[in-house]
Amino acid sequence: MSFFFEVLLGGVLSGVMYSLIAIGFVLIYKASGVFNFAQGSMVLFAALTFVSLLERHVPFWLAFVATLLVMLLLALLIERLVLRHLLHRSPMTLFMATLGLSYVIEGGAQALWGAQVHGLDLGIADEPFTLAGLMLSQFDLFAAAIALSLVIVLSLLFNRTRVGLSLRAVADDPLAALAIGIRLQRMWVLVWAVAGFVGLVAGLLWGARLGVQFSLSLIVLKALPVLIIGGFTSIAGAIVGGLIIGASEKLAEVYVGPILGGGIENWFPYVLALLFLLIRPAGLFGEAAIERV
């Protein structure tokens, strides 16, 4: 049983890493109804900018602040050059715009910082840590603590502040929000900036684990099952979905993998997501769409 719980808890902690990516999707979708396919590229751009500044002997915290300012500038440019001109367009048009943005951001990152692979050391050793007789990863514990802190802060932002209420109003009905004086452009800049900050944190953690390379942007695909299970409109759902995906894929690999020949960890989350689409399309915490006919 101790081995089972080690695999389970290790998978849960690994799932938190997926949740960090999914939170960026949820923020933008919750506030604007846009599925931001460029979130993976934003993670890559943030991580690549940060590690490139470190390699130029910029102090850690100064590099973090400078990268955060770069992500804020990126959010402003996205709103001014793209979103402002696509106001009131269909969700499919906005999705295709973010798909194009992902390639533009990746190309800009390569032109600015180059295409070589970078190592990133955050000073957190990925070594075993004994807790109640179970061997866990110190790095995974640190990532879980960061994710929990983000969830608490973002939940307070959306539910307890005037800005959060404005963001929810924009998501429910942009025209009505404009009619009562909410500046839609400002809200979009804000939510993309927050998503950029989440992308920066996720980029640092993923970059420290996998290395900062262009394949880092592909982790966006790993977030899709998390979003389907947790729901596209729930920050807490992104965390729960990540925990379910992380735990289920590890357990499936250890206990079912030998029966099927192994290698099921990469595709098992999509099977689980497909089952959720058949049973509960809105996800565990998502809001079911109601249309009048």
C-alpha positions in Angstrom: 0.0 0.0 0.0 2.9 2.4 0.7 4.0 2.0 -3.0 0.4 2.7 -4.1 0.2 5.9 -2.1 3.7 7.0 -3.3 2.5 6.7 -6.9 -0.8 8.3 -6.1 0.7 11.3 -4.3 3.5 11.7 -6.9 0.9 11.8 -9.6 -1.2 14.3 -7.7 1.8 16.6 -7.3 2.8 16.2 -10.9 -0.8 17.1 -11.9 -0.3 20.5 -10.3 2.1 21.3 -13.1 -0.6 20.7 -15.6 -3.0 22.8 -13.6 -0.7 25.9 -13.8 -1.0 25.7 -17.6 -4.8 25.2 -17.5 -5.3 28.2 -15.2 -4.0 30.5 -17.9 -6.7 29.1 -20.3 -9.4 29.5 -17.7 -8.5 33.1 -16.9 -8.9 34.3 -20.5 -11.9 32.1 -21.3 -13.7 33.1 -18.1 -13.2 36.8 -18.8 -13.7 37.0 -22.6 -15.0 33.6 -23.8 -11.8 33.1 -25.9 -10.0 29.8 -26.0 -6.4 31.1 -26.0 -4.4 28.6 -28.0 -1.4 30.9 -27.6 -1.1 30.1 -23.9 1.6 27.5 -24.5 3.6 30.0 -26.5 3.3 32.6 -23.8 4.7 30.1 -21.3 7.6 29.5 -23.7 8.2 33.2 -24.3 8.2 34.0 -20.5 10.6 31.1 -19.7 12.9 31.9 -22.6 13.1 35.6 -21.7 13.8 34.9 -18.0 16.5 32.3 -18.6 18.1 34.5 -21.3 18.3 37.4 -18.9 19.9 35.1 -16.3 22.5 34.0 -18.7 23.4 37.7 -19.3 24.2 37.9 -15.5 21.0 39.8 -14.6 20.1 39.1 -10.9 17.3 36.5 -10.3 14.6 38.9 -9.0 15.5 41.6 -11.4 15.1 39.1 -14.3 11.8 38.0 -12.9 10.5 41.6 -12.7 11.8 42.4 -16.2 10.2 39.3 -17.6 6.9 40.2 -15.9 7.1 43.7 -17.5 7.7 42.1 -20.9 4.6 39.9 -20.4 2.6 43.0 -19.5 3.8 44.7 -22.7 2.9 41.6 -24.7 -0.6 41.7 -23.3 -1.0 45.3 -24.2 0.2 44.7 -27.8 -2.2 41.7 -28.2 -5.1 43.9 -27.1 -4.1 46.9 -29.2 -3.1 45.1 -32.4 -5.4 42.1 -32.4 -8.3 41.9 -30.0 -9.4 45.5 -30.4 -10.0 44.9 -34.1 -11.9 41.6 -33.5 -14.5 42.9 -31.1 -17.9 41.2 -31.4 -16.5 38.6 -33.8 -17.4 34.9 -33.5 -15.6 32.6 -31.0 -14.1 30.7 -33.9 -12.6 33.9 -35.4 -11.1 34.7 -32.0 -9.8 31.1 -31.6 -8.1 31.3 -35.0 -6.6 34.6 -34.0 -5.0 33.1 -30.9 -3.8 30.2 -33.0 -2.0 32.7 -35.3 -0.7 34.5 -32.3 0.9 31.4 -31.0 3.1 31.1 -34.1 3.9 34.9 -34.0 4.9 34.7 -30.3 7.1 31.6 -31.0 8.7 33.3 -34.0 9.3 36.4 -32.0 10.9 34.4 -29.2 13.3 32.7 -31.6 14.2 36.0 -33.3 14.8 37.7 -30.0 16.6 35.0 -28.0 17.6 32.2 -30.4 16.5 28.6 -30.7 19.1 26.8 -28.5 18.0 24.8 -25.5 18.6 26.4 -22.1 19.0 24.8 -18.7 17.2 26.5 -15.8 18.1 26.1 -12.1 15.7 27.6 -9.6 17.7 26.3 -6.7 15.1 23.7 -5.8 16.6 20.2 -5.9 14.3 17.5 -7.4 15.3 15.1 -4.7 13.2 12.6 -2.6 11.5 14.0 0.5 10.2 11.6 3.2 6.7 12.5 4.5 4.9 10.0 6.8 7.1 7.2 5.4 6.3 8.1 1.7 9.0 9.3 -0.7 7.9 12.5 -2.5 9.6 15.0 -4.8 10.7 18.3 -3.2 10.2 20.1 -6.5 6.7 18.8 -6.8 5.9 19.9 -3.3 7.2 23.4 -4.1 5.1 23.5 -7.3 2.0 22.4 -5.4 2.5 25.2 -2.9 2.9 27.8 -5.7 -0.2 26.6 -7.5 -2.2 26.7 -4.3 -1.1 30.2 -3.6 -2.1 31.3 -7.1 -5.5 29.7 -6.8 -6.2 31.5 -3.6 -5.1 34.9 -5.0 -7.0 34.5 -8.3 -10.1 33.3 -6.6 -10.1 36.4 -4.3 -9.5 38.6 -7.4 -12.5 37.2 -9.3 -14.9 36.9 -6.4 -14.0 39.6 -3.9 -12.9 42.6 -5.9 -14.5 45.2 -8.1 -12.1 44.3 -10.9 -13.2 40.6 -10.6 -16.9 41.6 -10.8 -16.1 43.7 -13.9 -14.3 40.7 -15.6 -17.3 38.4 -14.9 -19.7 41.0 -16.3 -17.6 41.3 -19.5 -17.7 37.5 -19.8 -21.4 37.2 -19.3 -22.4 40.0 -21.7 -19.8 42.3 -23.3 -22.4 44.7 -24.7 -24.2 45.1 -21.4 -20.8 45.6 -19.7 -20.0 48.4 -22.2 -23.4 50.0 -21.6 -22.8 50.4 -17.8 -19.4 51.9 -18.4 -17.0 49.0 -18.1 -14.0 49.6 -20.5 -13.8 46.3 -22.4 -10.3 47.0 -23.7 -8.9 47.6 -20.3 -10.4 44.4 -18.9 -8.9 42.4 -21.8 -5.5 43.9 -21.2 -5.8 43.1 -17.5 -6.8 39.5 -17.9 -4.2 38.8 -20.6 -1.6 40.4 -18.3 -2.7 38.1 -15.4 -2.5 35.1 -17.8 1.0 36.2 -18.7 2.0 36.2 -15.1 0.6 32.7 -14.6 2.4 31.7 -17.8 5.7 33.1 -16.4 5.3 31.0 -13.2 4.4 27.9 -15.2 7.2 28.5 -17.6 9.8 28.7 -14.8 8.6 25.5 -13.2 8.3 23.6 -16.5 11.6 25.0 -17.7 13.3 23.9 -14.6 12.0 20.4 -15.1 12.3 19.9 -18.9 14.7 22.6 -19.9 13.7 25.8 -21.8 13.2 24.7 -25.4 10.6 25.2 -28.1 8.9 21.9 -27.4 7.8 23.6 -24.1 4.9 25.2 -26.0 3.5 21.8 -26.7 2.5 21.3 -23.0 -0.6 23.3 -24.1 -1.9 19.9 -25.4 -1.5 18.4 -21.9 -3.8 21.0 -20.5 -6.7 20.1 -22.7 -7.8 17.0 -20.7 -7.4 19.1 -17.5 -9.8 21.7 -18.9 -12.3 19.2 -20.1 -12.5 17.4 -16.8 -12.3 20.5 -14.5 -14.4 22.9 -16.7 -13.3 25.8 -18.9 -14.7 28.5 -16.5 -13.4 27.3 -13.1 -10.0 28.1 -11.6 -10.6 25.5 -8.9 -11.7 23.1 -11.6 -8.3 23.5 -13.3 -6.6 22.4 -10.1 -8.9 19.5 -9.5 -8.7 18.4 -13.2 -4.9 18.6 -13.0 -4.8 16.4 -9.9 -7.1 13.8 -11.5 -5.0 13.7 -14.7 -1.7 13.5 -12.8 -2.9 10.8 -10.5 -4.8 8.7 -13.1 -2.0 8.7 -15.6 0.7 7.6 -13.1 -1.6 4.9 -11.7 -2.5 3.7 -15.1 1.1 3.5 -16.2 2.1 1.5 -13.2 -0.8 -0.9 -12.9 -2.4 -1.0 -16.4 0.7 -0.3 -18.4 2.4 -3.7 -18.0 -0.8 -5.4 -19.2 -1.0 -3.3 -22.4 2.7 -3.2 -23.0 3.4 0.1 -21.3 3.5 3.7 -22.7 -0.1 4.5 -21.9 0.8 7.5 -19.7 0.8 9.8 -22.8 -2.6 8.9 -24.1 -4.6 7.8 -21.1 -5.6 11.4 -20.1 -7.3 11.9 -23.4 -9.3 8.7 -23.0 -10.4 9.9 -19.6 -11.3 13.3 -21.1 -13.3 11.6 -23.8 -15.3 9.8 -21.2 -16.1 13.1 -19.4 -17.2 14.6 -22.7 -19.7 11.7 -23.1 -20.9 11.9 -19.5 -20.5 15.5 -18.3 -19.5 17.8 -21.2 -19.3 20.9 -19.0 -16.7 19.3 -16.7 -16.9 18.9 -12.9 -17.0 22.6 -12.2 -18.0 24.1 -15.6 -21.1 26.0 -16.3 -23.5 24.2 -18.6 -24.5 26.3 -21.6 -28.2 27.1 -21.8 -29.6 28.4 -25.1 -33.1 29.6 -25.7 -34.8 28.2 -28.9 
